[in-house]
């Protein structure tokens, strides 16, 4: 787990309140410290900033946008991206966060609409949720086609695919899931209520999934990165809750 980020600090007084102030003859960035008024090449001190990086990650999981984090913590976009990119790369595989299948487990499938860049560039988040653990056992981002749903099925552990499952009445479920173990239902029947609650959690805690929001994803890699980080933490939180009980 990475809880540190390289942030520029004044090499004289260790203040982080810096502004760019030209470059040296070697091309290195000079910074002017607003505290001590000295202009020099900034140093980097990550050891005293671990707590700050931890707060940034926690703030991200509580609906703060990336631009909002930049303003709140006074860091550059490059530093923020390096933190998130490094942290996402250090995460274990998604399947390692999924609790082991138990007899009687039930899956719920659903797809949630989002967009990247502008509203006509839709991205559908397909998820499979375990009713017992409330964990996301598989997820993909793509369009609303059968091919995207096939990608989701390949990511779900095999034991979970063999169990009973429920979904809404979207055509992909009817085509690719067997009638023996799967049932398509309406929202009024309550068989996908846990999945609907997960969709609500995602919209409440991630600003880029809020309807009519300005904090949408500008690029696909940011969209994927943000969702992967959130689901990883969400599964870990569910695991801790189950262990406590």
QUIFEN-V233430 format. One record per residue. RES is the residue in one small letter. PSI is psi in degrees with one decimal (* if undefined). Layout:
res->(RES,RES)
psi->(PSI,PSI)
This chain:
res->(x,x,x,x,x,x,x,x,x,x,x,x,x,x,x,x,x,x,x,x,x,x,x,x,x,x,x,x,x,x,x,x,x,x,x,x,x,x,x,x,x,x,x,x,x,x,x,x,x,x,x,x,x,x,x,x,x,x,x,x,x,x,x,x,x,x,x,x,x,x,x,x,x,x,x,x,x,x,x,x,x,x,x,x,x,x,x,x,x,x,x,x,x,x,x,x,x,x,x,x,x,x,x,x,x,x,x,x,x,x,x,x,x,x,x,x,x,x,x,x,x,x,x,x,x,x,x,x,x,x,x,x,x,x,x,x,x,x,x,x,x,x,x,x,x,x,x,x,x,x,x,x,x,x,x,x,x,x,x,x,x,x,x,x,x,x,x,x,x,x,x,x,x,x,x,x,x,x,x,x,x,x,x,x,x,x,x,x,x,x,x,x,x,x,x,x,x,x,x,x,x,x,x,x,x,x,x,x,x,x,x,x,x,x,x,x,x,x,x,x,x,x,x,x,x,x,x,x,x,x,x,x,x,x,x,x,x,x,x,x,x,x,x,x,x)
psi->(132.2,118.8,37.4,156.1,139.6,111.2,141.5,133.7,152.2,129.5,-6.6,-48.2,0.9,17.3,148.7,4.6,79.8,153.5,150.4,141.6,56.9,-171.0,157.8,174.5,-17.6,-0.4,4.5,145.0,125.4,146.7,143.6,123.6,124.5,-17.5,-53.4,-4.5,19.4,144.7,119.2,172.6,129.2,148.2,177.5,128.8,100.6,-17.4,-37.1,3.2,8.9,-42.8,-33.7,-42.0,-38.2,-41.7,-36.2,-45.2,-38.9,-39.9,-37.4,-37.3,-3.7,43.3,2.9,132.4,166.5,-39.6,-37.1,-37.3,-38.0,-44.4,-39.6,-41.4,-2.6,40.4,162.1,163.3,-39.4,-44.9,-40.7,-42.5,-40.5,-38.7,-51.3,-43.0,-43.5,-38.6,-42.9,-40.4,-27.5,-10.4,147.5,167.1,149.7,-39.9,-25.9,-15.4,-8.5,128.2,154.1,143.5,142.4,150.7,134.0,-4.6,147.0,138.8,148.1,130.4,148.3,166.0,139.3,133.7,137.9,-175.1,161.5,123.1,-61.2,163.7,-24.6,-2.9,74.3,142.8,125.1,128.3,109.8,130.7,150.2,125.4,136.9,124.6,-34.3,-49.2,-16.6,14.2,153.9,110.3,-11.0,146.4,150.4,161.4,132.3,-150.6,-167.3,31.9,171.4,-33.6,-40.2,-39.7,-34.7,-38.7,-39.6,-43.8,-33.1,-22.6,-18.8,132.1,143.6,-39.9,-37.6,-32.6,-24.6,-9.1,178.3,144.8,159.9,155.1,176.7,-166.3,27.4,142.2,-30.6,-36.1,-38.6,-34.5,-40.4,-8.4,143.2,145.3,-20.9,-43.2,-9.5,144.9,131.2,127.8,166.0,164.5,-29.7,-18.5,-16.4,5.4,-15.5,25.6,-33.7,-37.4,-39.8,-35.6,-37.2,-43.0,-39.0,-41.9,-43.1,-42.7,-33.4,-30.9,-6.1,114.4,-28.6,-11.5,1.3,136.9,141.2,40.1,151.0,-4.9,40.2,164.1,136.1,-24.7,155.4,-38.2,-32.2,-37.9,-47.9,-43.9,-44.9,-42.3,-41.3,-43.8,-43.2,-45.7,-36.4,-48.1,-38.3,-45.4,-38.5,-39.0,-40.9,-38.2,-43.0,-39.6,-42.4,-38.7,-33.0,-27.9,*)
